[in-house]
């Protein structure tokens, strides 16, 4: 699942502010955000397939991913978590990458992917759903955007609209100073308000859709305990200073840590 909200190139001090919840079964092995020694990526890691839902580099590259809500995924398709890693390791511009990916997007279950070059101030979006339709590819415009489990950026789903509005209110509140990552996470990303039945997309079962209709998810089903495993707040200053705060579930308890670094080149 997962949901993210971000402000892109619309603030004089912060080119990017991103909040992202990662939702997954609690029994799936996962490593929290850290530096990958073998390739210089900062990100969490899915220990089953080896990919990530959010990653960035000191060269100013960034990628994050959500799954599209659809019937249960086909296990024979390739892991969506490899897509952020592929972008972070390559030298292509965001639009070059998503245009090339569009040719092979049917190798993956439904996804939304956002990729950015912070130094070049460019960001692109791609989704391979609805299935059978042309792959959605476009440059991301400045402003506030939400990526959810719908098949488009800024889709009018209940929790996407709720997060967008609450995020805007909080940005307005702190518009003159620094954005407090931990406060933003606590006030926005732990929201358990669910949608009315009339606002559900009617793609999967009522139980699944209702329980996944809040920003923060936590429920049991026949496969195990499912819900929000981590929340990340990533801020990038115009100076190139990046701060990545993560609140993550570890042995049934919540832990938090922050990683700061400097982008090596800022235009």
ABEGO torsion letter per residue (X at the ends): XEBBBBBBGABAABABBBBBBBBBBAABBBBBBBBBAAAGBBBBBBAAAGBBABBBBAAGBBBBBBBBBBBBBBAABBBAAAAAAAAAABABBAAAAAAAAAAAAAABBBBBBBBBBAAAGBBBBBBAOBBGBBBBBBBBBBEBBBBBABABBGBABAAAAAAAAAAAAAAAAAAABBBBAAAAAAAAAABABBBBAAABAGABBAAAAAAAABABBBBBBAAEBBEBABBBBBBBBAAGBBBBBBBBBBGGBBBBBBBBBBBABBX
